């Protein structure tokens, strides 16, 4: 079950309609789970449209901003109630030597809209920084991206350092980027490979079950 008006507004990237739909649910039932399910459904549709070529980055961004507005409304409603919308803690960044971040930035927007606490380390992130943040933030997930074949092997250094510090079993590692594929992720010893926003969120949900 979901809220059709909210799903439709998210797919259209209409922030005002999204907020109105959320306000209606909050007034009638304060059903936060219903809103989150609707949010996930709408974003999944947007992801499929992007994957099929029907949507491009501008449409994705509009929907992501609308989703962010939904989350802000939920947080405001929960303020002072001891409740918090939180799906997990993520550390994310582009690996050492790589300065490409368009895909990463888009993903960060969607992850935050989905309720994740996201610590975005930016680009050209050394292995030590990734591992330090995972430990300090007690991250549930570590997401790394690389565009070039030359830089993707930096992911190996991060995983090796996690193992040396005794942190590997405490965090799920997902990798992605143009230079990465399923086979390479397995060779690295990563927990999963995601090629886009939709597959990333799908994997995160699977690991959280």
C-alpha positions in Angstrom: 0.0 0.0 0.0 1.2 3.5 -0.8 0.0 7.0 -1.3 -0.8 7.4 -5.0 -0.7 11.2 -4.9 2.7 11.2 -3.3 4.1 8.6 -5.7 2.8 10.6 -8.7 4.2 13.9 -7.4 7.6 12.3 -6.7 7.8 10.9 -10.2 6.8 14.3 -11.6 9.3 16.1 -9.3 6.6 18.3 -7.9 7.8 19.4 -4.5 4.6 21.4 -3.5 2.3 18.4 -4.3 4.6 16.1 -2.4 4.5 18.2 0.7 0.7 18.6 0.4 0.3 14.8 0.1 2.6 14.2 3.2 0.7 16.8 5.2 -2.6 15.0 4.4 -1.2 11.7 5.7 0.2 13.2 8.8 -3.1 14.9 9.6 -5.1 11.7 9.1 -2.9 9.1 10.6 0.8 10.1 11.2 1.7 6.9 9.3 5.4 7.5 8.8 6.0 4.1 7.4 3.3 4.6 4.7 5.1 7.8 3.6 8.5 6.1 3.5 7.0 3.2 1.4 5.5 5.7 -1.0 8.8 7.6 -1.2 10.7 4.4 -2.0 8.1 3.4 -4.7 8.2 6.8 -6.3 12.0 6.9 -6.4 12.1 3.3 -7.8 9.9 4.4 -10.7 12.2 7.4 -11.3 15.2 5.1 -11.3 13.5 2.8 -13.9 12.7 5.8 -16.1 16.3 7.0 -16.0 17.5 3.5 -16.7 15.3 3.3 -19.8 16.3 6.7 -21.1 13.0 8.3 -20.5 14.4 10.5 -17.8 17.8 12.3 -17.7 19.8 13.9 -14.8 17.6 17.1 -14.6 14.4 14.9 -14.1 16.3 12.8 -11.6 17.4 15.9 -9.7 13.9 17.3 -9.6 12.5 14.1 -8.1 15.4 13.9 -5.6 14.7 17.5 -4.4 11.0 16.6 -4.0 12.0 13.6 -2.0 14.2 15.7 0.2 11.3 18.0 0.8 9.3 15.0 2.0 12.0 13.9 4.4 12.3 17.4 5.8 8.6 17.4 6.4 8.8 14.1 8.2 11.7 15.3 10.4 9.9 18.4 11.3 6.8 16.4 12.3 8.9 14.0 14.4 10.8 16.8 16.1 10.6 16.5 19.9 8.8 13.1 19.7 12.0 11.0 20.1 11.6 9.5 16.7 13.9 9.8 13.7 13.7 8.7 10.1 17.0 6.8 9.7 17.7 3.9 7.4 21.4 3.5 8.2 24.7 5.3 8.2 26.7 5.6 5.0 30.3 6.8 4.2 30.7 7.6 0.5 33.4 9.0 -1.8 35.3 8.8 -5.0 38.6 6.9 -4.6 42.1 8.3 -4.5 43.2 9.7 -7.9 39.7 10.1 -9.2 38.0 13.5 -9.3 34.7 12.5 -11.0 31.6 13.1 -8.8 28.5 13.8 -10.9 27.0 10.3 -10.3 28.1 10.2 -6.7 26.5 13.6 -5.9 23.2 12.5 -7.5 23.3 9.3 -5.4 24.0 11.2 -2.2 20.9 13.3 -2.8 18.7 10.2 -3.2 20.3 8.4 -0.3 19.6 11.3 2.1 16.1 11.6 0.7 15.6 7.9 1.5 16.4 8.5 5.2 20.1 7.5 5.3 22.7 9.4 7.3 25.3 10.2 4.6 28.9 11.3 5.2 30.1 12.4 1.8 33.9 12.6 1.7 34.1 14.0 -1.8 36.6 13.1 -4.4 40.2 11.8 -4.5 39.7 10.2 -1.1 42.7 8.3 0.3 42.2 4.8 1.9 43.1 6.0 5.3 40.3 8.7 5.2 37.7 6.1 4.2 38.7 3.7 7.0 38.9 6.5 9.6 35.4 7.7 8.7 34.0 4.2 8.8 35.3 3.7 12.3 34.5 7.1 13.7 30.9 7.3 12.2 30.2 3.6 13.0 29.1 3.3 9.4 26.8 0.5 8.3 27.8 0.9 4.6 30.9 2.1 2.7 30.2 3.2 -0.9 33.1 3.8 -3.3 33.1 4.9 -6.9 35.8 5.1 -9.7 35.5 6.3 -13.2 38.8 5.1 -14.7 40.4 1.7 -14.8 43.6 3.1 -13.3 41.9 4.5 -10.2 39.5 1.6 -9.5 42.3 -0.5 -7.9 42.4 2.1 -5.0 39.3 0.3 -3.8 41.5 -2.7 -3.1 43.7 -0.6 -0.8 40.6 0.5 1.2 39.3 -3.0 1.7 42.7 -4.3 2.7 43.1 -1.5 5.2 39.6 -2.3 6.6 40.8 -5.9 7.1 44.0 -4.8 8.8 42.1 -2.6 11.2 39.6 -5.3 12.1 36.7 -3.3 10.6 35.8 -5.3 7.5 33.2 -7.5 9.2 31.4 -4.4 10.6 30.6 -2.6 7.3 29.1 -3.6 4.0 31.2 -2.4 1.1 29.5 -1.4 -2.2 31.4 -0.3 -5.3 30.4 1.4 -8.5 31.4 3.6 -11.4 32.0 3.4 -15.1 35.2 1.3 -14.7 33.6 -1.2 -12.2 31.5 -4.3 -12.9 30.1 -7.3 -11.0 33.2 -9.4 -11.7 35.6 -6.8 -10.5 33.6 -6.2 -7.3 33.8 -10.0 -6.5 37.6 -9.9 -7.1 37.9 -7.0 -4.7 36.0 -8.8 -2.0 33.3 -6.2 -2.0 29.8 -7.0 -0.7 28.1 -5.7 -3.9 28.2 -3.8 -7.1 25.7 -1.2 -8.1 25.6 0.5 -11.5 23.2 3.3 -10.7 21.0 5.0 -8.1 18.2 2.4 -8.4 20.4 -0.6 -8.0 22.3 1.0 -5.1 19.2 1.7 -3.1 17.9 -1.8 -3.9 21.1 -3.4 -2.6 21.1 -1.3 0.5 17.5 -2.3 1.3 18.4 -6.0 0.7 21.3 -5.8 3.1 19.1 -4.1 5.7 16.4 -6.8 5.7 
